[in-house]
Amino acid sequence: MDTRIQFRVNEETKHLAQQMAKSQGRTISDACRDLTEQLADQQRKVASHDAWLTAQVNLAFDKIDSAEAVFIEHKDAKLSMAERKANIRKQKG
């Protein structure tokens, strides 16, 4: 079911927007619809990422709770990351 969205702008803004939309072969409604759909797509991506991140955090806590987690010293983690970065740079170069 489609729904209607209404908002108010001043006459000058409306007139200028109509001119721009017309020059693109569209109407203000078309432009507003496109913008609304783009915003909705962006929100879907954000929601999807939030769900993925929440799942990853929950998996990490599950590993801690089940004593499967492996903890790495900070200095060892820094060294490992430096090695990974160096390998990536070598592949690109």
Backbone bond lengths (Angstrom), bond angles and torsions (degrees), N, CA, C in turn:
res aa  C-N    CA-C-N  psi(-1)  N-CA   C-N-CA  omega(-1)  CA-C   N-CA-C  phi
1 M - - - 1.457 - - 1.522 108.81 -
2 D 1.295 115.75 127.25 1.458 120.00 177.87 1.525 109.72 -79.36
3 T 1.301 115.20 152.77 1.456 120.77 178.92 1.521 109.16 -127.56
4 R 1.297 116.30 159.74 1.457 122.00 -178.12 1.527 108.79 -104.28
5 I 1.331 115.40 137.42 1.462 122.10 175.06 1.518 107.19 -116.72
6 Q 1.318 116.23 129.99 1.462 120.22 178.37 1.518 109.30 -125.54
7 F 1.326 115.57 143.84 1.453 121.35 174.51 1.516 108.40 -152.93
8 R 1.306 116.02 165.67 1.457 120.46 -176.43 1.532 110.79 -114.27
9 V 1.328 114.69 139.59 1.463 122.51 171.83 1.519 107.03 -137.99
10 N 1.322 116.27 162.15 1.470 117.76 179.72 1.524 109.89 -73.51
11 E 1.311 116.11 163.47 1.466 122.39 -174.46 1.526 112.67 -60.28
12 E 1.329 116.79 -40.79 1.462 119.26 -179.58 1.533 110.55 -62.05
13 T 1.311 116.66 -45.26 1.463 120.85 179.51 1.521 110.49 -61.14
14 K 1.321 116.17 -43.77 1.458 120.45 178.81 1.528 110.68 -61.33
15 H 1.317 116.40 -46.25 1.468 120.80 -178.36 1.528 111.11 -62.29
16 L 1.333 116.90 -46.19 1.463 120.62 179.95 1.529 111.09 -63.98
17 A 1.316 115.99 -40.69 1.464 120.19 179.16 1.525 110.59 -65.05
18 Q 1.315 116.77 -39.68 1.464 119.93 177.42 1.526 110.85 -62.60
19 Q 1.325 116.33 -42.30 1.465 120.04 178.91 1.527 110.95 -61.65
20 M 1.322 116.99 -45.72 1.458 120.54 -178.84 1.518 110.73 -65.27
21 A 1.308 117.07 -45.24 1.465 120.43 179.69 1.525 110.04 -61.25
22 K 1.331 116.39 -43.64 1.468 120.53 -179.92 1.522 111.20 -61.80
23 S 1.333 116.79 -39.08 1.471 120.31 179.97 1.534 111.33 -65.34
24 Q 1.332 115.81 -20.25 1.463 121.25 178.36 1.525 112.06 -98.87
25 G 1.327 115.54 5.26 1.459 119.91 -179.68 1.511 113.23 72.96
26 R 1.333 115.84 28.22 1.466 120.88 -179.07 1.519 110.11 -130.99
27 T 1.301 115.03 174.27 1.463 121.22 173.27 1.522 108.07 -109.50
28 I 1.320 115.48 167.42 1.465 119.40 174.99 1.525 109.24 -60.32
29 S 1.314 116.83 -39.36 1.471 120.04 178.53 1.522 110.84 -59.35
30 D 1.341 116.52 -42.30 1.472 119.75 177.56 1.526 110.50 -60.18
31 A 1.341 115.66 -46.59 1.462 120.24 -178.33 1.527 110.97 -64.06
32 C 1.319 116.73 -43.07 1.466 120.44 179.27 1.527 111.12 -65.27
33 R 1.329 115.98 -39.94 1.464 120.63 177.53 1.529 110.29 -61.64
34 D 1.346 116.12 -45.71 1.467 120.23 179.04 1.528 111.36 -60.54
35 L 1.329 116.02 -45.87 1.462 120.05 179.33 1.522 110.99 -61.63
36 T 1.323 116.93 -44.14 1.459 121.18 179.88 1.522 110.81 -61.83
37 E 1.333 116.99 -41.22 1.461 120.55 178.67 1.526 111.19 -67.38
38 Q 1.332 117.31 -37.91 1.470 120.46 176.64 1.532 110.85 -63.61
39 L 1.326 116.58 -43.93 1.461 120.39 178.42 1.523 110.92 -62.37
40 A 1.327 116.66 -41.26 1.464 120.57 178.59 1.528 110.68 -63.77
41 D 1.334 117.68 -42.03 1.465 121.06 177.48 1.523 111.00 -61.79
42 Q 1.318 116.60 -42.21 1.466 120.34 178.09 1.524 110.43 -61.59
43 Q 1.333 116.68 -41.69 1.465 120.36 -179.59 1.523 110.64 -66.75
44 R 1.349 117.10 -37.66 1.470 119.98 176.42 1.521 110.61 -60.17
45 K 1.347 116.46 -42.07 1.459 120.28 179.05 1.523 111.00 -64.51
46 V 1.330 116.99 -42.62 1.462 121.45 178.35 1.525 109.90 -61.79
47 A 1.322 116.79 -46.50 1.470 121.00 -179.34 1.524 110.59 -63.48
48 S 1.323 116.91 -40.42 1.460 121.27 178.77 1.530 110.34 -63.66
49 H 1.325 116.17 -44.58 1.462 119.69 178.98 1.524 110.83 -64.67
50 D 1.335 117.09 -42.40 1.466 120.72 178.28 1.530 110.84 -59.54
51 A 1.331 116.83 -41.62 1.471 120.66 179.08 1.522 110.27 -64.96
52 W 1.346 116.78 -42.76 1.464 120.61 178.42 1.523 110.35 -62.31
53 L 1.335 116.83 -46.50 1.460 120.95 -179.06 1.531 111.22 -62.14
54 T 1.319 116.62 -43.43 1.464 120.40 177.74 1.525 110.61 -59.82
55 A 1.323 117.32 -42.20 1.468 121.17 178.38 1.528 110.43 -62.86
56 Q 1.342 117.49 -41.82 1.461 120.61 179.71 1.526 111.45 -64.36
57 V 1.319 116.65 -42.09 1.468 120.69 178.27 1.523 109.72 -63.90
58 N 1.338 116.64 -43.73 1.467 119.66 179.16 1.523 111.49 -62.82
59 L 1.337 117.59 -38.70 1.466 120.89 176.30 1.526 111.00 -62.04
60 A 1.330 115.94 -41.41 1.466 119.57 178.83 1.522 110.79 -63.03
61 F 1.319 117.15 -43.96 1.470 119.80 178.54 1.527 111.28 -66.53
62 D 1.320 117.04 -36.03 1.466 120.04 176.16 1.523 110.73 -61.43
63 K 1.342 116.99 -40.63 1.463 120.44 177.81 1.523 110.88 -63.75
64 I 1.330 116.58 -40.63 1.469 120.20 178.12 1.524 109.39 -63.70
65 D 1.326 116.70 -46.74 1.464 121.16 -178.27 1.527 112.43 -62.54
66 S 1.330 117.07 -33.42 1.459 120.53 -178.25 1.528 112.15 -94.07
67 A 1.312 117.38 8.52 1.466 123.84 178.85 1.536 112.26 62.16
68 E 1.333 117.79 24.35 1.462 121.66 177.07 1.524 112.05 -93.16
69 A 1.316 117.21 -8.29 1.462 121.09 -176.35 1.525 110.16 -70.31
70 V 1.318 114.62 142.25 1.457 121.14 176.07 1.526 107.08 -115.01
71 F 1.315 115.95 122.40 1.458 120.24 -179.05 1.516 109.29 -99.74
72 I 1.336 116.13 140.19 1.459 122.65 -177.02 1.530 108.13 -119.20
73 E 1.312 115.73 136.49 1.463 120.79 177.07 1.523 109.47 -61.05
74 H 1.305 116.52 147.77 1.457 121.94 -178.10 1.530 111.63 -56.31
75 K 1.315 117.11 -47.04 1.468 120.13 -178.12 1.525 111.00 -63.08
76 D 1.343 117.67 -36.03 1.466 120.79 178.04 1.530 110.99 -69.37
77 A 1.320 116.42 -38.09 1.467 120.66 178.25 1.529 109.94 -65.17
78 K 1.331 117.03 -42.44 1.468 120.54 178.42 1.526 110.87 -62.11
79 L 1.313 116.67 -42.05 1.459 120.83 179.38 1.528 110.63 -64.49
80 S 1.323 116.46 -44.12 1.466 121.12 179.23 1.528 110.94 -61.57
81 M 1.320 117.17 -42.96 1.466 120.52 179.16 1.530 111.04 -66.65
82 A 1.309 117.51 -38.35 1.460 120.49 178.09 1.526 110.15 -62.49
83 E 1.324 116.51 -40.45 1.468 120.73 177.91 1.525 110.94 -64.90
84 R 1.312 116.65 -43.74 1.469 120.11 178.71 1.522 111.32 -61.06
85 K 1.319 115.93 -44.85 1.468 120.26 179.34 1.521 110.71 -61.94
86 A 1.321 117.12 -41.66 1.464 120.67 179.34 1.518 110.56 -62.96
87 N 1.331 117.53 -40.87 1.468 121.15 178.28 1.515 111.77 -64.14
88 I 1.315 116.58 -40.09 1.464 121.10 178.50 1.528 109.99 -64.49
89 R 1.324 116.22 -43.62 1.472 120.47 179.18 1.523 110.89 -62.13
90 K 1.332 116.96 -38.57 1.463 120.98 178.79 1.532 110.67 -64.29
91 Q 1.338 116.31 -39.73 1.476 120.69 -179.30 1.515 110.80 -66.78
92 K 1.312 117.20 -36.52 1.467 120.81 -179.33 1.522 111.66 -75.98
93 G 1.306 116.41 -30.30 1.457 120.87 -174.16 1.458 113.82 -81.78
